[in-house]
């Protein structure tokens, strides 16, 4: 089973993570007693991926003071350190807006929205400067798996912050082994489960984009 590293999150949608759904259906809701917020399922055996370490467990802040730039471990200046352009592909409007608002809190203002997989592919063809795609797995018209394959197959000739092709991260309630194996196979690098949390999203950004972002900024 390929290794697939990510942040274990839950959402406000009604998905179940028990059984692998058919491509035309979204899973039912994640169980309220979901696993801890951070989880390390399998890492990718993808020829173009760099080694992916497991996320460390959450640690309490050792700082006695909170600044407006960093509250409860959340870096409000993340975008200044790691400039990235995002595409959020999620058919649930509430979840989509939530992800956009979360990115805004990190300082990211260039966030394109797509309401299904087919729209995500169209948006990528029009916006080749996108560095990171937050992709729901189960959407109408075209699911996240097929959309990811099409997006990664595109040749934009761009040099994004995270590399020549966008980094695709799954945002889903379906964390069954089958779903994650398939996500890894099509080229997704990590995942965040529902409901979404700022700290989990921050970890995904740092895990998959901080290295290239710090090179752009000249390092910290």
Backbone torsions as a table, in degrees:
resi	resn	phi	psi	omega
1	UNK	NA	127.1	-176.5
2	UNK	-66.7	148.5	-180.0
3	UNK	-78.0	133.2	-177.3
4	UNK	-137.2	108.7	-173.6
5	UNK	-96.6	143.5	179.2
6	UNK	-176.2	178.6	177.7
7	UNK	-95.9	127.5	-177.2
8	UNK	-85.6	108.9	-176.1
9	UNK	-124.8	165.3	177.5
10	UNK	-120.5	169.1	169.0
11	UNK	-128.7	-171.4	178.4
12	UNK	-90.7	6.5	178.2
13	UNK	-90.5	168.7	-174.2
14	UNK	-99.8	58.5	-177.3
15	UNK	-99.1	149.9	171.8
16	UNK	-108.6	140.4	179.5
17	UNK	-103.4	15.5	-175.9
18	UNK	-78.6	-46.5	-175.4
19	UNK	-121.2	147.5	176.3
20	UNK	-70.8	119.7	-177.0
21	UNK	-77.6	166.8	173.4
22	UNK	-75.3	158.4	-177.0
23	UNK	-60.6	-16.8	-178.4
24	UNK	-96.0	-3.3	-177.8
25	UNK	-123.4	146.4	172.1
26	UNK	-91.8	143.8	179.7
27	UNK	-63.2	159.0	177.2
28	UNK	-73.0	-178.2	-165.8
29	UNK	-74.8	148.9	177.6
30	UNK	-63.6	142.6	-177.4
31	UNK	-65.1	144.2	-178.3
32	UNK	-63.0	-25.9	178.8
33	UNK	-95.9	45.6	-175.9
34	UNK	-63.9	163.7	-179.7
35	UNK	-63.3	167.2	-176.8
36	UNK	-54.1	160.6	-173.6
37	UNK	-61.5	-21.3	179.3
38	UNK	-121.0	131.5	-175.1
39	UNK	-141.6	146.9	176.5
40	UNK	-120.1	83.4	170.1
41	UNK	-73.9	-166.4	-171.0
42	UNK	-62.8	152.7	177.7
43	UNK	-93.6	157.2	-173.3
44	UNK	-72.4	137.8	169.5
45	UNK	-102.0	65.0	-176.6
46	UNK	-110.4	130.2	-171.4
47	UNK	-64.2	-21.8	-177.7
48	UNK	-103.3	8.0	-177.3
49	UNK	-96.3	146.8	173.2
50	UNK	-88.0	161.5	-178.1
51	UNK	-55.0	134.1	-176.5
52	UNK	-113.3	106.3	177.3
53	UNK	-74.5	158.6	176.4
54	UNK	-71.2	150.4	176.7
55	UNK	-67.3	138.4	176.2
56	UNK	-73.1	157.1	176.7
57	UNK	-65.5	153.8	178.3
58	UNK	-62.2	136.7	178.7
59	UNK	-119.9	141.4	177.1
60	UNK	-65.5	148.5	179.5
61	UNK	-65.1	138.0	178.2
62	UNK	-94.9	-3.5	-179.4
63	UNK	-85.3	138.4	179.6
64	UNK	-86.2	-10.2	-177.7
65	UNK	-120.2	148.8	177.3
66	UNK	-115.9	132.2	176.7
67	UNK	-107.8	167.0	179.1
68	UNK	-67.3	-22.9	-179.5
69	UNK	-81.8	-24.7	-178.7
70	UNK	-140.3	108.7	-179.5
71	UNK	-123.0	123.3	-178.7
72	UNK	53.1	36.8	177.9
73	UNK	84.0	-2.9	179.8
74	UNK	-87.7	124.1	-178.6
75	UNK	-90.8	107.5	-178.7
76	UNK	-75.7	-10.6	179.6
77	UNK	-107.5	23.2	-176.9
78	UNK	-58.9	-39.1	-177.7
79	UNK	-65.1	-33.5	179.0
80	UNK	-68.5	-34.0	-179.8
81	UNK	-79.6	-39.5	-176.0
82	UNK	-130.6	81.9	-177.7
83	UNK	-67.0	122.2	-176.6
84	UNK	-141.3	150.1	172.4
85	UNK	-108.3	132.8	-173.2
86	UNK	-115.0	149.0	166.5
87	UNK	-122.2	127.4	177.5
88	UNK	-108.7	115.9	179.5
89	UNK	-111.3	106.2	-175.3
90	UNK	-156.1	124.4	-176.1
91	UNK	-78.2	-21.7	177.2
92	UNK	-80.3	115.7	-173.6
93	UNK	-60.6	-40.5	-179.0
94	UNK	-63.0	-47.1	179.5
95	UNK	-65.0	-37.7	179.4
96	UNK	-63.4	-47.0	179.6
97	UNK	-65.7	-34.4	178.0
98	UNK	-62.2	-45.3	178.9
99	UNK	-63.2	-41.4	178.1
100	UNK	-61.9	-45.3	179.7
101	UNK	-63.3	-37.1	178.2
102	UNK	-64.1	-43.2	178.1
103	UNK	-64.3	-38.3	176.7
104	UNK	-59.4	-36.0	-179.8
105	UNK	-66.9	-24.3	175.3
106	UNK	-85.3	-4.1	-179.6
107	UNK	99.5	2.8	-179.8
108	UNK	-82.6	121.7	-177.6
109	UNK	-107.8	-24.1	179.0
110	UNK	-89.6	89.3	-178.8
111	UNK	-129.2	113.5	179.2
112	UNK	-94.5	144.1	-178.0
113	UNK	-112.6	144.4	174.2
114	UNK	-136.4	137.2	-174.0
115	UNK	-97.0	-3.3	173.0
116	UNK	-162.1	175.3	-176.5
117	UNK	-64.3	-39.6	179.9
118	UNK	-63.1	-40.8	177.8
119	UNK	-66.5	-35.0	177.7
120	UNK	-61.2	-42.8	178.5
121	UNK	-64.4	-42.5	178.7
122	UNK	-62.4	-44.1	-179.5
123	UNK	-63.8	-38.8	178.7
124	UNK	-65.8	-36.2	179.2
125	UNK	-66.9	-28.6	179.7
126	UNK	-91.1	-18.8	-175.2
127	UNK	-130.7	72.8	-176.6
128	UNK	-68.5	-7.4	179.9
129	UNK	-82.6	-0.9	178.9
130	UNK	-64.7	129.7	-179.7
131	UNK	-96.1	-36.2	-173.1
132	UNK	-133.7	133.6	176.1
133	UNK	-115.0	123.7	172.0
134	UNK	-94.7	110.4	-167.4
135	UNK	-116.3	119.8	170.2
136	UNK	-70.4	147.5	-177.9
137	UNK	-81.9	-37.4	-172.5
138	UNK	-115.7	106.9	-179.5
139	UNK	-138.7	157.3	178.4
140	UNK	-72.0	162.8	176.1
141	UNK	70.7	-47.9	175.7
142	UNK	-154.4	125.3	-178.1
143	UNK	-78.6	172.4	-176.1
144	UNK	-65.9	-27.6	179.3
145	UNK	-66.0	-52.0	-179.2
146	UNK	-64.8	-40.7	179.4
147	UNK	-60.8	-41.1	179.3
148	UNK	-62.9	-44.2	179.0
149	UNK	-59.3	-43.2	-178.8
150	UNK	-68.5	-41.4	-179.0
151	UNK	-64.7	-44.8	-178.4
152	UNK	-71.0	-21.4	178.3
153	UNK	-80.1	-15.3	-179.4
154	UNK	-68.9	144.0	176.0
155	UNK	-117.0	103.5	-177.4
156	UNK	-95.3	-14.4	-176.2
157	UNK	65.1	27.5	-178.9
158	UNK	-101.5	164.9	176.9
159	UNK	-125.5	79.4	-177.5
160	UNK	-70.8	169.5	-178.1
161	UNK	-60.8	-36.8	-177.5
162	UNK	-92.0	6.8	-179.9
163	UNK	129.4	-170.1	-176.4
164	UNK	-75.9	-21.6	178.6
165	UNK	-122.9	154.8	-178.9
166	UNK	-66.9	151.8	173.7
167	UNK	-89.8	124.3	-179.5
168	UNK	-104.8	125.3	-179.9
169	UNK	-119.9	131.6	-179.0
170	UNK	-79.2	137.6	172.1
171	UNK	-123.1	109.4	-166.7
172	UNK	-157.7	157.7	171.2
173	UNK	-94.0	-12.0	-177.1
174	UNK	-91.2	98.2	179.8
175	UNK	-113.5	31.2	173.0
176	UNK	-66.8	155.5	179.5
177	UNK	-57.1	-40.7	-179.1
178	UNK	-62.4	-42.1	-179.3
179	UNK	-65.7	-43.3	-177.7
180	UNK	-71.9	-35.4	176.4
181	UNK	-62.8	-43.2	-179.3
182	UNK	-67.3	-39.0	178.3
183	UNK	-61.6	-43.5	178.4
184	UNK	-63.2	-40.2	-176.6
185	UNK	-63.4	-36.6	-178.4
186	UNK	-83.6	-6.2	174.1
187	UNK	113.2	6.1	175.7
188	UNK	-71.1	144.6	-172.7
189	UNK	-96.0	-28.0	-177.2
190	UNK	-164.4	-179.0	-177.9
191	UNK	-148.2	156.0	173.6
192	UNK	-131.6	129.8	-178.2
193	UNK	-97.2	175.4	-172.9
194	UNK	-105.9	147.2	2.8
195	UNK	-74.8	150.1	-175.8
196	UNK	-72.2	144.5	177.4
197	UNK	-131.8	143.0	-178.4
198	UNK	-56.7	-44.6	-177.1
199	UNK	-63.0	-38.9	179.3
200	UNK	-66.2	-40.9	178.8
201	UNK	-66.5	-41.0	177.7
202	UNK	-59.6	-41.7	179.7
203	UNK	-64.0	-39.0	177.5
204	UNK	-61.9	-44.6	-179.6
205	UNK	-62.4	-46.1	179.9
206	UNK	-65.7	-38.2	-177.1
207	UNK	-66.2	-41.3	-171.0
208	UNK	-107.1	-13.9	-175.4
209	UNK	-129.5	-14.1	-173.6
210	UNK	-62.6	-37.3	-177.1
211	UNK	-61.8	-51.1	179.2
212	UNK	-67.8	-37.0	179.9
213	UNK	-63.5	-39.8	-179.1
214	UNK	-68.7	-30.4	176.8
215	UNK	-66.9	-37.4	178.2
216	UNK	-64.8	-39.8	-177.2
217	UNK	-83.6	-4.4	-179.7
218	UNK	89.1	11.5	178.3
219	UNK	85.6	165.1	-179.0
220	UNK	-101.4	NA	NA
